[in-house]
Amino acid sequence: MSENNKEFFHTRFSLSEDPLESYKRIIQDSVHPYLEGNEILDIGSAEDAIERYSKAIDDVKGETELMVFFVECGNNFTLSYGDIDDDFYDSVLLMYEKAIQNVTELSPKEQKIFGIITKKKVTLCPDLTIRCGNIFSKNRRRYHECRAT
């Protein structure tokens, strides 16, 4: 059985203690690699991991947590290694927008709970765009307006 199939079944049938853990590891390794060996920045692998999680289990909160983690990793990569290209920022901002959209689809009670859980994270984190530099800052208003609608 392939690793992706094992991952799918472990997630679908809750065979692991924390089904998000393996997906977060993939996202971390893809979006914020340590660049000490042959590691590469691979946004596509991180996006695929989130998509595989979504297919394995219908869990908007878990999917959103992975999206927020993706944005955190992108932010941390920028803080660790400096300014990146527009494609990188576009990917992070698009994931941020998707996370916001997911939260708006939750019930008001779940939104409140999710907001409390993620308050120290991206909240989804007003200072995220400030810490990431001008490219995030230029688009900050657009994504916060999306959240407000």
C-alpha positions as CSV (number, residue, x, y, z in Angstrom):
1,M,0.0,0.0,0.0
2,S,1.4,3.4,-0.9
3,E,2.2,6.0,1.8
4,N,-0.7,8.2,0.5
5,N,-3.2,5.4,0.8
6,K,-1.9,4.5,4.3
7,E,-2.2,8.2,5.3
8,F,-5.8,8.3,3.8
9,F,-7.0,5.3,5.8
10,H,-5.3,6.4,9.0
11,T,-7.1,9.7,8.7
12,R,-10.4,8.4,7.5
13,F,-10.7,5.8,10.3
14,S,-8.9,7.8,13.0
15,L,-6.2,5.2,13.3
16,S,-3.7,7.7,14.6
17,E,-4.0,9.8,17.8
18,D,-3.8,13.1,15.9
19,P,-4.8,12.8,12.2
20,L,-3.4,16.3,11.6
21,E,0.1,15.5,12.7
22,S,1.3,13.7,9.6
23,Y,-0.2,16.4,7.4
24,K,1.4,19.2,9.5
25,R,4.8,17.4,9.1
26,I,4.4,17.5,5.3
27,I,3.4,21.1,5.3
28,Q,6.3,22.1,7.6
29,D,8.8,20.2,5.5
30,S,7.4,21.7,2.3
31,V,6.7,25.3,3.2
32,H,9.5,25.9,5.8
33,P,12.3,23.5,5.0
34,Y,15.5,24.0,6.8
35,L,17.6,24.2,3.6
36,E,20.6,22.6,5.2
37,G,20.7,19.6,2.9
38,N,18.7,18.9,-0.3
39,E,15.5,20.2,1.1
40,I,13.5,22.4,-1.2
41,L,10.6,24.8,-0.9
42,D,7.6,22.8,-2.3
43,I,4.4,24.7,-1.9
44,G,2.6,22.2,-4.1
45,S,3.3,19.3,-1.8
46,A,1.8,21.2,1.1
47,E,-1.3,22.1,-0.8
48,D,-1.6,18.5,-1.9
49,A,-1.4,17.4,1.8
50,I,-4.3,19.7,2.7
51,E,-6.3,18.4,-0.3
52,R,-5.6,14.8,0.7
53,Y,-6.8,15.5,4.3
54,S,-10.0,17.1,2.9
55,K,-10.7,14.0,0.8
56,A,-10.0,11.6,3.6
57,I,-12.3,13.3,6.2
58,D,-15.0,15.9,6.1
59,D,-13.6,18.2,8.8
60,V,-13.7,21.9,8.0
61,K,-12.1,22.8,11.3
62,G,-9.2,20.4,10.8
63,E,-8.8,21.5,7.2
64,T,-8.7,25.2,8.3
65,E,-6.2,24.3,11.0
66,L,-3.9,22.9,8.3
67,M,-4.4,26.0,6.2
68,V,-3.6,28.3,9.1
69,F,-0.5,26.1,9.8
70,F,0.5,26.5,6.1
71,V,0.3,30.3,6.5
72,E,2.3,30.2,9.8
73,C,5.0,28.1,8.1
74,G,5.1,30.5,5.2
75,N,5.4,33.4,7.6
76,N,8.2,31.7,9.5
77,F,10.1,30.8,6.3
78,T,10.1,34.5,5.4
79,L,11.2,35.5,8.9
80,S,14.0,32.9,8.8
81,Y,15.3,33.4,5.2
82,G,14.2,36.9,4.2
83,D,12.0,38.2,1.4
84,I,10.7,35.6,-1.1
85,D,9.2,36.0,-4.6
86,D,5.6,37.0,-5.5
87,D,4.5,33.5,-6.3
88,F,5.4,32.5,-2.7
89,Y,3.4,35.3,-1.2
90,D,0.5,34.7,-3.6
91,S,0.4,31.1,-2.4
92,V,0.4,32.0,1.2
93,L,-2.2,34.8,0.8
94,L,-4.5,32.5,-1.2
95,M,-4.3,29.9,1.6
96,Y,-5.0,32.6,4.1
97,E,-8.1,33.6,2.0
98,K,-9.2,29.9,1.9
99,A,-8.8,29.6,5.7
100,I,-10.9,32.7,6.2
101,Q,-13.6,31.4,3.9
102,N,-13.7,28.1,5.8
103,V,-14.2,29.9,9.0
104,T,-17.1,31.9,7.6
105,E,-18.8,28.6,6.7
106,L,-18.7,27.4,10.3
107,S,-21.6,28.0,12.7
108,P,-21.3,31.2,14.8
109,K,-20.5,29.0,17.8
110,E,-17.7,27.1,15.9
111,Q,-16.4,30.4,14.5
112,K,-16.0,31.7,18.1
113,I,-14.3,28.5,19.3
114,F,-12.1,28.5,16.3
115,G,-11.2,32.1,16.8
116,I,-10.2,31.5,20.3
117,I,-8.1,28.4,19.3
118,T,-6.3,30.4,16.6
119,K,-6.1,33.7,18.3
120,K,-2.3,33.3,18.8
121,K,-2.0,32.0,15.3
122,V,-2.8,33.8,12.1
123,T,-6.3,35.0,13.1
124,L,-7.1,34.4,11.4
125,C,-3.1,37.4,13.4
126,P,-3.4,40.9,12.4
127,D,0.4,41.3,12.9
128,L,1.1,38.5,10.4
129,T,1.0,40.9,7.5
130,I,3.1,43.4,9.3
131,R,5.8,40.8,10.1
132,C,5.8,39.5,6.6
133,G,6.6,42.8,4.9
134,N,5.1,44.9,2.2
135,I,3.6,42.3,-0.1
136,F,1.5,40.9,2.7
137,S,0.7,44.4,3.9
138,K,-0.5,45.5,0.5
139,N,-3.1,42.7,0.4
140,R,-4.0,42.7,4.0
141,R,-7.2,44.8,3.6
142,R,-8.5,42.6,0.9
143,Y,-8.3,39.5,3.0
144,H,-9.7,41.1,6.1
145,E,-12.6,42.5,4.1
146,C,-13.2,38.9,2.9
147,R,-13.3,37.7,6.5
148,A,-15.8,40.4,7.4
149,T,-18.3,39.4,4.7
